[in-house]
Every structure is written in structure tokens, then in C-alpha cells.
Amino acid sequence: MKTWKKLRNWMDGKLIDWKNFVEEENAGMGTVEVILIIVVLVGIVIIFKSQITELVESIFSKITKQVNKV
């Protein structure tokens, strides 16, 4: 019986070590994900820069015209 108890304690210790390792490894994932999202957004802005500029200018001109009517 002592052998099973030792084995159980050893397995519990390994399980706790594994949980700690997994939690530590996932802690940095948020940073990596945020960096990847920023890179993708910057890439989209670079690719569609002219279209985005035209859209924003159009929206602001419409806003300006609507403000002048009020």
C-alpha cells in the first residue's frame, strides 16, 4: 500500500507541475496574438491605403455638408 501512496503522491506532483507549465506557456499567448492582429491591420491599411483615404474623405465631406445645413 505504501508503494501506491508514493506513486499517487508522485503523480499528483507531476500533474501540478504540468498545470503550472501549461499556465505559464499560455500567459504569453495574449501578447503574440495582439502583435499578429496589429501586423495584419497594418498590412491591410498599406494594401488599401488609397481606397481608405477616399472613403474617409468622402465621409468627412458629407459630414461637413450636413453640418452646414443644420
N, C-alpha and C positions, 0 to 999 in steps of 0.2 A: 504493500500500500504506500510506503514511503516513496517508492520509485514513481508511482503515478502522481503523487503530490508534487514531487520535484519536477516531473515532466510538465504538469499543469502550470506550475509557477513559471517555468522556463517559457512555455508557450504564451502565457499571459504577458510576460515581459516583452517577448518578441512582437506580440500583437500591438502593445502600447508603443514600442519603438517604431513599428510600421505606420501607425496612425500619426505619430509625430512627424515622421518623414514625409508622408503624403501632405499633411497640413503645411509644412514648410515649403514644399515644392509648389503648391498651389498659391502661395502668398504672392509670388512674383507674376503670376499669370495676368493679373489685372493691368499691370504696367505694360506688359508685352501687347496685350490686346488694345490698350489705348494708343500705343505707338503705331500699331498696324492700322488702326482706324484713321489716325492723323495722316499717315502716309497715303492711304487710299484717297482721302478727301483732298489732299494737296495734288495728287495725280489727276483727279477729276477736274479740279479747278484749272490746272495747267492745260489739260486737253480741251476743255470747253470754255476757255477764258473769253474769247470774243463773243460767244453766244450768251454767256452770263452777263458780260458788260452791256450788251444790247438790251437784254431783259431788264436789268436794273435801271438803265437809263429810261427805258420805256415806262416802267412803273413810276419812277420819280417824276417824269413829265406829266403823267396822268394825275398824280397826286397834286402837283403844282397847279394844273388846270382846274381841278376840283376845288382846291383851296381858294382860288381866285373867284370862283362862282359863289362861294359862301360869303 
